[in-house]
Amino acid sequence: MKFKTNIKSFGKIFTLIFKNIFLNYRTYFYTFLLSAAVFSISFVVWFRNANQVIMPPFIIAIVTSCTFFSSAYIGIVVVDWKKRNYLTKLQMGSINKINLLISLFLINLFISFICILINIALYNIFNAVNLVTINHKVLKNLDGLIWFLYSTFTILLILFLTIVNLLLTSISKKVPLSIFFILLFLILSVGLSDAIVQPSVTSESKALIILGYFSPAKYFVWFIMLLTSYTLFDVYGITQIIPDYFYGQTSPFINIFQTLLPALAFLIVVAVVYKWVFKWGYKI
């Protein structure tokens, strides 16, 4: 009986939050349009050159970069709710930290996967109109198992990013600082994780490689790239990410487990920290 009551209560809270987010026109601009723009610009910049070989790992990384923007937007929305004491009012009802996290995670998951589908559609459009030169069916080289594992790990990435952005709203009691930390995390994560910058370019700098190890998002992104390059089954798969690897160019990771274990560790840590650190509002 209590379980059914909790489910019904969660349903009401989820519906309320869902409507609050999707009835706001900013949601569509800062998630769907912004993510599509970033994908389009990144795709054209890196692959407009006909001599550039297009491989699945980096394509998938760019496609998945939308998760960073949707998660940052969720964080900024929560900052606004705290400023207006909206979360405090919800807390006076039956909502708790777990219900809030699950609701925002599911909404972020929904937004992110729509963005991913939009990006894949754009990829096919660019291919159809010959905006870039693609001489082989890049994404069709990935079989069902790889797509399943990719989807599963992307869900974990979205969960991680959702929790981190919720935590960033609680670092400071000042709204501008909270937004600053969210945007700083977004810029550093996207810039250092190789989500929209060719790994073969960043791997030429030892400084960027070292800095990247301090970016938790890099482990998630590189897991996805190592997975979609079939490195788990073929050691030469790494050349889909770092073409000159066997000619001496450095790669930050060569084994999928070098990324999987740290990524899961970061996810567990932020989940535990969220339980104790997240605050409902800014006023004392």
N, C-alpha and C positions, 0 to 999 in steps of 0.2 A: 504493500500500500504506500509506504514511504517512498519506495523507488519510483512508483508511478507518479507520485506527487512531485518528486524532484525532476523527473523527465518533463512533466507538464510545465513546471516552473521554468526550466531551462529553455523549453520551446518558446515561451512567452518572451523571455529575455533576448533570445537569439533573434526572434522576429522583430523586436523593437530595435535592436542594434542594426540589423540588416536593413530595415527601412530607413533608419537614420543615415546610414552611409550611402545607400543607393538612391535616395531622393535628393542627394546633394550633387549638383552638376560638376563640382570640382573632382569628384570621384572619377568621372569619365575622362577628364582632361589629364589629371596627374597619374593615372594608371594606364588606361588603354592608349590614349593619344601619345603621351610622353614615351611610353615603352615602345610603341610602334616607330616613333621618330628616332629614338636611340638605335633601335635595331636597323632601321633603314640606312641611317647615316653610317653606322659601323660597318654594315654589310657592303655598302658601295665604296667606302674608303678603302677597305682591305681587299676587296675582290673586283674592283673596276678594272684593274690591270689584267689583261687576258693571260699574262704569263704566270699569274698567281694560281697555284694549284689549290682547289677548294676541297677540304677534307671534312668529314662529319664532326670530329671533336670540337673544333672552334666554331663551326656553324651552330651546333647545339649549345655551346657556351653563350653565344650571342643571343640565341633564341631564349635562353633561360635567364638572361640578365634582367628581364622584366620583373623577376621576383624581388630584386633589390628595391625597385622603385615602388612597387605596390606595398611592400613592407614598411618602407619609409613613410609612405602616405598614411598607413594605418597608425604609425607612431604619432604623426602630426595631428591626426584626427583625435587621438587620445589626449594629446596636449590641450587641444581646444576644449574637449569635454571636461578636463580637469579645471581649466580656467573658468568655465561656466558652472562648475560644481555639478555637472551632469552625472559624473561617476559617483559622486557622494550621494546623490539622490537615488541612484540605482542600488547602491550599497545598502541603503535603508530598507530596501525590499528584500528579496531572497537571493540576490546575486552574490557570489563570492569570487575570489581570485581565479579559481579553477574554471568556473563557468564563463567568466570574462575572457580568459585565455582561449578556451575552446571555441567560443563564439567568434572571436576575432581571427583565430587561426583558420576556422572553416570559411569565413568570409574572404580572408586573404588567399586561401587555397582556391576558392572559386574565381576570384579576380585574376590570380596568377595564371591559372590554366587557360582562362579565356585569352589572356595576353599571349601566352605561348602559342595557342592556336592561331591567333591573329598574325604573329610573327612567322609561323610556318606558312600561312596563306600568302604573306608578303614575299617570302622566299620563292614560292611557286610562281607568283606574279612576276617577280624580277627575272626569273628563269624564262618564263613564257615570252616576255617582251624583249629578251636579250639585253637587259640592262647590264648584266654581267655575263661573261662567257663561261658556261658550264657544259662540259662535254661528256659528263657521265651523271648517272642518277645517284647523287651523293647520299641523301638520307635513306633511299631505298636499300642501301647496302646494310642497314641495321636490321637485324631480325627481331622477331617478337620478344624473345627473352631480354635482349638489350633494351628495348623500349619499355618493358615491364620494370626492369631494374632501374632504368633512368627515371621513370615516373615515381617509383617508390622512394628513391633517394632525393628527388626533387621535393617531394612532400616533406621529408626530414629537413631539407634546406629551408623551406618556407616556414616550418615550425620554429627552427632556430632563429631565423630573421624576425619572425613575429615576436618571440620572447625577448630578443635583444632590444628591439625598438620599444617594447613596453618598458623594459628596464631603463632605457635612456630617458624616458619621460619622468623618471623618479630620481635622477642624479641631482637636479637642481629644483628649487622652488620657484625659480624665475622662468617664465614662459620663453623669452628669447634665448636663454641658455639651453633650455630643453630642445628647442628647435635646432639650435646650432649643433648640439651633440648628435642629433639624428642625421642632419645633413653631412656632418663631418664623417660619421660612420659610413654613410652611403658613398661618399666620394672615395674614402680610403678603401672600402671594401671592393667597389667596382674597379678602382684603379690598380689595386695590388693583387686582385684575385685572378687576373687574366680573363675576366668575363667579357670584356670588349676590346682588349688589346692583345694582339697576336703574341702567344707564348714564346714564339721564336724571336720576337723583338725584345721582350722583357728579360729573357734568359741570357741575353748578351751582356746584361749589367749585373755584376755580383751584388751591388748595393740593393737593386730591386728584388733580387732573389732572396736576400737576407731579410729585407723588410716584409716581403710576402709571407715569410714563415710566421710573422706576428699577426697576420690577418686570418682569423678563423674561417672566413668565407673562402679563402684560397683552397683549403682542404676539400671543401664541398665541390667547388668548381672543378678542381683537378681530378677528383674522383669521377665526376661525370665525363671529363675528357678522356681519362684513362680507360673508363668503361667503354665508351663509344669508339675508341681506337682499337679495341680488342686486345689491348696490351696484356690483359689477364690470360689470354690464350696464346698470344704470339708476341715475343719480345720485340719484334720489328714493328709492332704497332705504334711504338713511341715515336716513330718517324712521321706519323700523321700529325703529331703535335709539334715536335722539334725535328724538322726534316734533316738537319745536319748533325743529329745526335751521334751517329756512328763516325762522324768526321771530327769529333772533338767538342761540339757545342754542349754546354751544360744544360741539364734539365733538373728542376727543383725536386721532382719526384720521378721514379721509374717503376715503382711498384704500387699497385692499387691499395694495398694494405697500409702503406705509408700515409695515405690520405684518409682511409676509412676509419681507422682507430682514433686519430686525433679529432676528426669531425664528430664522431659519436661522443667522445669525451667532452668536447665543447658543448654539445647539445645537453648532456646530462648536467654539466656545471651550471649553465645559464638557467636551466629549469629549476634547479635547487635554489639558486640565488633569487630567482623571481619570487618564489614563495615567501622569502623573508624580506626582500628589499622593496618590492612594488608598493607604491603609495597611491591612494585613491584621489587625492587632491593636492592643491598647492597651499591652501590656507591652513594655518595651525589651529 
